[in-house]
Amino acid sequence: MPIAKYQKVFDDRKRRVRGLWKRDGWFYARLNIVDGATGHKSTRRVRLDAARTVAEAKIALQDLQKDRRDDNLPVLKRSPQLAEYWKTYFEYYASVKDAKRTATLRREKSARKIWLTHLGDIRLKQITRAHLNSYIAKRQVAGTKPRSVNRDMIALRNVLKRALDDGLLKSLPMENLHPLKADQTKRALVTPGALEKLIAAAHKLPISGQQLADALRLMAYCGSRIAETLRLRWEDVDFKQKQITIGADGLAKNRRHRVVDFNAPLEAHLRDMDTRRRPDSVWLLPSRRGGAKDLPIVNFNKALRAACTKAGMPKFGYHDLRHYFISHCVMSGIDFMTIARWVGHQDGGVLIGRVYGHLSNEHAQRQAQRVSFGAVAT
């Protein structure tokens, strides 16, 4: 069957209506558009679905022309499928070094499988709030934790924000969609005795015991995350200035390095590690499997699980050491702004005050009980 041709449109006085065309009973607006990203000019015909008469088509055309002047036109080019664009998204970050953290990309790839199963062969412009709401409901019925659902939503939002930057969308379907409330289980504070018990258990491991023990003590005394700790080099340690720089490679969580001033246990531990450092490695925790290459340890996960089992601490995780450091800083009376600078918070101590402020109050109350005024006169 031959394709119908576009026909000119005339008003009731037989005058040509410029910019309006008709085909197969539908009115079309013809617009000259400049691509904001590339500067290329193109001509697009837009079907006016709501127009049934010439008068309605003229009004719709005028609305589109006004939107063009106001730079408020909808996206008129064909939208790619979500699966296709997500592939383009990952290819971009694979080609740009350190643009996004490896752990973040790994979570986004995991979320991609779940989203594509839910949405199927949908195009970017077709994703609506209804799709998101049905996804949230489906995951909650399956018993998925709110935190995991929120992470999946963040992964999709990151992809769609990239599409927004590429001019493929005008808005995000998750705008004003609030994340699910996740139950914040209070993290139990690891005691110094429990920490020493865990370190002792780590020492007994046959292969990586000493290095795991060093890493655990280091994180407890400076508040570094595990990934940051494994990337530390000896050049990051300044014994003269009594400081250690975390994230000097630019790969910290917020892409900013921070300096932690030595406390007495941290300095003593680093000096002890320095006496045992490998002369052929730049890393504080060098890999034993590097061969000719000087590489850091990749992870201690298997060794940590074994140490936790030996120490009877099955629920212990690396982040407990960061919590240990911050908590003891608070209970030592260090101001929140200084602690925030040490651990890399950019809010000047607001989060520490909100999460750990109760420790300061409890510590103050305990200290108050030690106040003595000598003999009380009667």
C-alpha positions as CSV (number, residue, x, y, z in Angstrom):
1,M,0.0,0.0,0.0
2,P,1.5,3.3,-1.0
3,I,2.4,5.8,1.8
4,A,0.1,8.8,1.8
5,K,1.8,12.1,1.0
6,Y,1.7,15.3,3.1
7,Q,-0.9,17.7,1.8
8,K,-1.0,21.5,2.3
9,V,-3.7,22.9,4.6
10,F,-6.0,25.8,3.7
11,D,-8.3,27.8,5.9
12,D,-12.0,28.4,5.2
13,R,-11.1,31.4,3.0
14,K,-8.8,29.1,0.9
15,R,-5.7,30.7,2.2
16,R,-2.6,28.5,2.7
17,V,-1.8,27.9,6.5
18,R,2.0,28.0,6.6
19,G,3.5,25.3,8.8
20,L,0.4,23.0,8.7
21,W,0.2,19.8,6.8
22,K,-2.3,16.9,6.7
23,R,-1.8,13.2,6.0
24,D,-4.1,10.2,6.6
25,G,-6.6,12.5,8.3
26,W,-4.1,13.8,10.8
27,F,-2.8,17.4,11.1
28,Y,0.9,17.9,11.4
29,A,3.0,20.9,12.4
30,R,6.2,21.6,10.6
31,L,8.9,23.2,12.7
32,N,12.5,24.3,12.2
33,I,14.5,23.2,15.2
34,V,18.0,23.9,16.4
35,D,19.6,21.1,18.5
36,G,20.8,22.8,21.7
37,A,23.6,20.2,22.1
38,T,25.0,20.2,18.6
39,G,23.7,23.4,17.0
40,H,22.4,21.5,14.0
41,K,19.2,22.7,12.4
42,S,16.6,20.3,11.3
43,T,12.9,20.2,10.2
44,R,10.4,18.1,12.1
45,R,6.8,17.3,11.5
46,V,4.8,16.8,14.7
47,R,1.5,15.1,14.7
48,L,-1.2,17.1,16.4
49,D,-3.2,14.3,18.0
50,A,-5.8,16.6,19.7
51,A,-6.6,18.7,16.6
52,R,-9.6,17.7,14.6
53,T,-10.3,20.9,12.7
54,V,-8.2,23.5,10.9
55,A,-8.9,26.0,13.7
56,E,-7.7,23.6,16.4
57,A,-4.6,22.7,14.4
58,K,-3.7,26.4,14.0
59,I,-4.0,26.9,17.8
60,A,-1.8,23.8,18.4
61,L,0.8,25.0,15.9
62,Q,0.9,28.4,17.6
63,D,1.4,26.7,21.0
64,L,4.3,24.7,19.6
65,Q,5.9,27.8,18.0
66,K,5.6,29.6,21.4
67,D,7.2,26.6,23.1
68,R,10.1,26.8,20.6
69,R,10.6,30.5,21.3
70,D,10.6,29.8,25.0
71,D,13.0,26.8,24.6
72,N,10.3,24.6,26.1
73,L,9.6,22.2,23.2
74,P,9.1,18.6,24.1
75,V,11.7,16.1,22.8
76,L,10.7,15.5,19.2
77,K,13.3,13.0,18.1
78,R,12.7,9.3,18.5
79,S,13.5,8.1,22.0
80,P,15.8,5.0,22.3
81,Q,14.8,2.0,24.2
82,L,15.9,1.8,27.8
83,A,18.0,-1.3,27.3
84,E,19.7,0.3,24.3
85,Y,20.4,3.6,26.1
86,W,21.6,1.8,29.3
87,K,24.2,0.1,27.2
88,T,25.3,3.5,25.8
89,Y,25.5,4.8,29.4
90,F,27.9,2.0,30.5
91,E,30.0,2.4,27.4
92,Y,30.5,6.0,28.2
93,Y,31.6,5.4,31.7
94,A,33.9,2.6,30.5
95,S,35.6,5.1,28.2
96,V,36.0,7.9,30.8
97,K,38.5,7.1,33.5
98,D,37.4,7.5,37.1
99,A,34.2,9.3,36.1
100,K,32.2,7.0,38.3
101,R,33.2,4.6,41.1
102,T,33.5,0.9,40.2
103,A,31.2,0.0,43.1
104,T,28.5,2.4,41.8
105,L,28.7,1.0,38.3
106,R,28.5,-2.6,39.7
107,R,25.3,-1.7,41.6
108,E,23.8,0.0,38.5
109,K,24.5,-3.0,36.4
110,S,22.7,-5.2,39.0
111,A,19.7,-2.8,39.0
112,R,19.7,-2.7,35.2
113,K,18.7,-6.4,35.1
114,I,15.8,-5.9,37.5
115,W,14.5,-2.7,35.7
116,L,14.6,-4.3,32.2
117,T,12.7,-7.3,33.5
118,H,10.1,-5.0,34.9
119,L,9.8,-2.5,32.1
120,G,10.6,-4.6,29.1
121,D,11.2,-3.0,25.7
122,I,10.1,0.4,26.7
123,R,11.4,3.7,25.3
124,L,12.8,6.4,27.5
125,K,10.0,8.9,26.9
126,Q,7.4,6.2,27.7
127,I,8.6,5.7,31.3
128,T,6.0,7.2,33.7
129,R,5.4,7.7,37.4
130,A,3.0,4.8,37.2
131,H,5.8,2.5,36.0
132,L,7.9,3.5,39.0
133,N,5.0,3.1,41.5
134,S,4.2,-0.4,40.2
135,Y,7.9,-1.3,40.5
136,I,8.0,-0.1,44.1
137,A,4.9,-2.0,45.0
138,K,6.1,-5.2,43.3
139,R,9.5,-5.1,45.1
140,Q,7.8,-4.5,48.5
141,V,5.4,-7.4,48.0
142,A,8.5,-9.5,47.3
143,G,9.9,-8.5,50.6
144,T,12.8,-6.3,49.3
145,K,14.2,-3.9,51.9
146,P,13.4,-0.2,51.3
147,R,17.1,0.6,51.1
148,S,17.5,-1.7,48.2
149,V,14.5,-0.3,46.4
150,N,15.8,3.2,46.9
151,R,19.2,2.2,45.4
152,D,17.5,0.7,42.4
153,M,15.6,4.0,41.9
154,I,18.8,6.0,42.2
155,A,20.4,3.8,39.5
156,L,17.5,4.4,37.0
157,R,17.5,8.1,37.9
158,N,21.2,8.3,37.1
159,V,20.6,6.8,33.6
160,L,17.6,9.1,32.9
161,K,19.5,12.2,34.1
162,R,22.2,11.3,31.5
163,A,19.4,11.1,28.9
164,L,18.2,14.5,30.1
165,D,21.7,15.9,29.5
166,D,21.7,14.3,26.0
167,G,18.5,16.1,25.1
168,L,16.4,12.8,25.0
169,L,14.1,13.8,27.8
170,K,12.6,17.1,29.1
171,S,11.9,15.9,32.6
172,L,12.4,12.9,34.9
173,P,9.5,10.7,35.8
174,M,10.7,10.4,39.4
175,E,10.7,14.2,40.1
176,N,9.2,14.8,43.6
177,L,9.1,11.1,44.3
178,H,10.3,10.6,47.8
179,P,12.5,7.7,48.8
180,L,11.0,4.9,50.9
181,K,11.7,5.2,54.7
182,A,14.2,2.7,55.7
183,D,14.4,1.3,59.2
184,Q,17.5,2.8,60.8
185,T,18.8,0.0,63.1
186,K,21.0,1.5,65.8
187,R,24.5,0.2,65.3
188,A,26.0,-1.3,68.4
189,L,29.3,0.3,69.5
190,V,32.2,-2.1,69.3
191,T,34.1,-1.9,72.6
192,P,37.9,-1.7,72.8
193,G,37.9,-5.2,74.3
194,A,35.9,-6.6,71.4
195,L,38.1,-4.9,68.9
196,E,41.2,-6.4,70.5
197,K,39.6,-9.8,70.5
198,L,38.8,-9.6,66.8
199,I,42.4,-8.4,66.0
200,A,43.8,-11.3,68.0
201,A,41.6,-13.7,66.0
202,A,42.9,-12.1,62.8
203,H,46.5,-12.6,63.8
204,K,45.8,-16.4,64.0
205,L,44.9,-16.7,60.4
206,P,47.6,-18.4,58.5
207,I,48.0,-16.3,55.3
208,S,46.7,-12.7,55.6
209,G,46.3,-12.5,59.3
210,Q,48.9,-9.9,60.0
211,Q,47.7,-7.6,57.2
212,L,44.1,-8.0,58.2
213,A,44.9,-7.1,61.8
214,D,46.9,-4.1,60.6
215,A,44.0,-2.9,58.4
216,L,41.4,-3.3,61.2
217,R,43.5,-1.3,63.7
218,L,44.2,1.3,61.1
219,M,40.6,1.8,60.2
220,A,39.6,2.0,63.9
221,Y,42.2,4.7,64.6
222,C,41.7,6.9,61.6
223,G,38.1,6.3,60.4
224,S,39.0,5.3,56.8
225,R,36.7,3.1,54.7
226,I,38.0,-0.3,53.6
227,A,38.4,0.7,49.9
228,E,40.3,3.9,51.0
229,T,42.5,1.8,53.4
230,L,43.5,-0.7,50.8
231,R,44.7,2.1,48.4
232,L,46.9,3.8,51.0
233,R,50.6,4.3,50.0
234,W,53.5,5.1,52.3
235,E,53.8,8.5,50.6
236,D,50.4,9.3,52.1
237,V,51.9,9.0,55.6
238,D,53.8,12.1,56.9
239,F,55.6,11.2,60.1
240,K,57.1,14.7,60.3
241,Q,53.8,16.5,60.2
242,K,52.1,13.7,62.0
243,Q,49.3,13.3,59.4
244,I,48.0,10.7,57.0
245,T,46.2,11.7,53.8
246,I,43.1,9.6,52.9
247,G,42.0,9.5,49.2
248,A,45.1,11.2,47.8
249,D,44.5,9.2,44.6
250,G,41.2,11.1,44.0
251,L,39.1,7.9,44.4
252,A,37.5,8.6,47.8
253,K,33.8,8.5,48.1
254,N,33.3,12.2,47.4
255,R,36.4,12.5,45.2
256,R,38.1,14.7,47.7
257,H,41.2,13.8,49.8
258,R,41.3,14.5,53.5
259,V,44.0,14.7,56.1
260,V,43.7,12.9,59.5
261,D,46.0,14.2,62.2
262,F,47.8,11.5,64.2
263,N,46.3,10.5,67.5
264,A,48.6,8.5,69.8
265,P,47.3,5.0,68.9
266,L,47.3,5.8,65.2
267,E,50.9,7.1,65.2
268,A,52.1,4.1,67.3
269,H,50.4,1.7,64.9
270,L,51.8,3.3,61.7
271,R,55.3,3.4,63.2
272,D,55.0,-0.3,64.0
273,M,53.8,-1.0,60.4
274,D,56.7,1.0,59.1
275,T,59.2,-1.3,60.8
276,R,57.6,-4.2,59.0
277,R,57.0,-2.6,55.6
278,R,58.1,-4.4,52.5
279,P,61.0,-2.5,50.9
280,D,59.8,-3.3,47.3
281,S,56.3,-2.0,47.7
282,V,54.7,1.5,47.9
283,W,51.5,0.2,49.6
284,L,50.7,0.0,53.3
285,L,49.0,-3.3,52.5
286,P,50.7,-4.9,49.5
287,S,49.4,-8.0,47.8
288,R,51.2,-11.2,48.2
289,R,50.1,-12.3,44.7
290,G,51.4,-9.3,42.7
291,G,54.4,-11.2,41.3
292,A,56.5,-8.8,39.4
293,K,53.9,-6.1,39.7
294,D,53.5,-4.0,42.9
295,L,49.8,-4.2,43.7
296,P,47.7,-3.6,46.8
297,I,45.5,-6.2,48.4
298,V,42.1,-6.4,46.7
299,N,40.0,-7.4,49.7
300,F,40.0,-9.2,53.1
301,N,36.4,-10.4,52.9
302,K,37.0,-14.1,53.3
303,A,39.7,-13.5,56.0
304,L,37.4,-11.1,57.9
305,R,34.6,-13.7,58.0
306,A,36.9,-16.2,59.4
307,A,38.2,-13.8,62.0
308,C,34.6,-12.8,63.0
309,T,33.7,-16.5,63.4
310,K,36.7,-17.1,65.6
311,A,35.9,-14.0,67.7
312,G,32.2,-14.7,68.0
313,M,31.2,-11.5,66.1
314,P,29.1,-12.6,63.2
315,K,27.4,-9.2,62.6
316,F,30.6,-7.2,62.5
317,G,31.4,-5.2,59.3
318,Y,34.1,-2.8,58.1
319,H,31.8,0.2,58.7
320,D,31.7,-0.7,62.4
321,L,35.3,0.5,62.6
322,R,34.4,3.9,61.1
323,H,31.6,4.1,63.7
324,Y,34.1,3.1,66.4
325,F,36.5,5.9,65.4
326,I,33.8,8.6,65.2
327,S,32.1,7.5,68.5
328,H,35.3,7.6,70.5
329,C,36.2,11.0,69.0
330,V,32.8,12.3,70.1
331,M,33.2,10.8,73.6
332,S,36.7,12.3,73.8
333,G,35.2,15.7,73.5
334,I,36.5,16.5,69.9
335,D,34.4,19.1,68.3
336,F,32.1,17.8,65.5
337,M,33.6,20.1,62.8
338,T,37.1,18.6,63.3
339,I,35.7,15.0,63.3
340,A,33.8,15.8,60.1
341,R,37.0,17.0,58.5
342,W,38.8,13.8,59.5
343,V,36.2,11.5,58.1
344,G,35.4,13.5,55.0
345,H,31.9,14.8,55.7
346,Q,31.2,18.0,53.8
347,D,28.5,19.3,56.2
348,G,30.7,20.8,58.9
349,G,29.6,18.2,61.5
350,V,25.8,18.3,61.1
351,L,25.5,14.5,60.4
352,I,27.8,13.6,63.2
353,G,25.8,15.8,65.6
354,R,22.5,14.2,64.5
355,V,23.8,10.6,64.6
356,Y,26.3,10.6,67.4
357,G,25.2,13.6,69.5
358,H,23.6,11.3,72.1
359,L,27.1,9.8,72.8
360,S,28.3,13.3,73.8
361,N,25.4,13.7,76.2
362,E,25.8,10.3,77.7
363,H,29.6,10.9,78.1
364,A,28.9,14.2,79.7
365,Q,26.5,12.7,82.2
366,R,29.0,10.0,83.1
367,Q,31.7,12.6,83.6
368,A,29.4,14.7,85.8
369,Q,29.2,11.8,88.2
370,R,33.0,12.1,88.7
371,V,32.8,15.7,89.9
372,S,33.9,16.0,93.5
373,F,33.7,19.1,95.8
374,G,35.7,17.6,98.6
375,A,34.2,17.3,102.1
376,V,30.7,18.7,102.4
377,A,30.3,21.1,105.4
378,T,27.4,20.3,107.7
